[in-house]
Amino acid sequence: NVELKVIHTPGHSPGGISLYSPGYVFTGDTLFVEAVGRSDLPGGSWQTMYQSIKEKLFVLPEDTKVMPGHNYGRTPTSTIGYEKNHNPYVH
C-alpha cells in the first residue's frame, strides 16, 4: 500500500490537487516540466496557480520527482529542484 498526501493546488481549476508521497509528487495540470497548466479557463487564476506552486510544491524536498499530468517538456519528468531553477513561469 502507498499513502498519498493530497495537496490542494488550485489555479488551473479551483479544485486542483497534487498527490505527494515521499520522493514523488503527481502534479496533474498544475506544474509541468519547464511549464505550468493553463489558468485562462473558467475558474482558473494565474495568481492562485503561482501561489500554489511557490507555496505548496516548491517547499517539497528538491529531489522530489515531479510527475506531471501531461508531457509537454523535453523529458516526461523532472524534480522540484530543477523546476525551481529552470521553469520560466515560476522562476
N, C-alpha and C positions, 0 to 999 in steps of 0.2 A: 504494500500500500504506500501511496505517496500523499503527503499532505501539501496542499496548496493554499497559500495565503491570498485572499482576494484584496487587491489594491484598487480603490476607486480612482480611475484616471479619466475623468470627463474631459471633453474638448472636441473630439471627433463627434461624439454624441453625449448627451447628459448622463447616460448610464454606462459609459465606457469603463471597462475594467482591465487590469493586468493581473496575471496569476504568477505568484512567486513561490519558488521552492529553492532552498539554498543552492546556489550555483546557476540557476536559470530563472529568467523572467519571460513570460509569454505576453507580449505587448499588444497583440491584436492590431487595431487600426490607430494606435497612439504613436508609437515610435517604430520607425523602420531603420534600415541600415542607411546612414547618411541622409535621412529624410524623416518626415513626420506625416501623420494622416491628415486628410483634408479637414478643415474646420469651417468651410463655407457652406456646408449643408445645413438644412433646418435643425436647429438645436445645437449646432456646433459653435465653438468660440475659440479663437486663436489665443486670447489671453488665458483662458481656462486650460487649454492644451499646454501652453508654455509652462504654466504653474504646475500642472500635473507632472510633466516631465522633469522639471528642475527640482521640485519639492518632494516628489514621491518616487520617481525612478532613479534620478541621479544621486540619491542618497544611498542606494544599494551598493554593496561592495563592487569595486571597479572590475573585478574579474568575473562578475555575473554575466553569463551568456544571454544575449538578447535574441529572443526567438519571435520575430515579427509575424504578423498575420498575412503579410504579402512579401514577395521577393522582388523589390524594386532596386536593390543595391547591386554592387558588383559582386557581393557574396551573399548567401542567404541568411547568415547570422553575423553577429558582432558581439561586442562586450559593452558594458556600461562605461568603462574607462575610455574605450575607443570613441563611443558616441559623444561623450563629454568633450573630447578634444577635437573631433572631426565633423560632427554633424553641424552643417552651416545654419540650420534653422534654430538651433538652441545653444549655439556656441557662446 
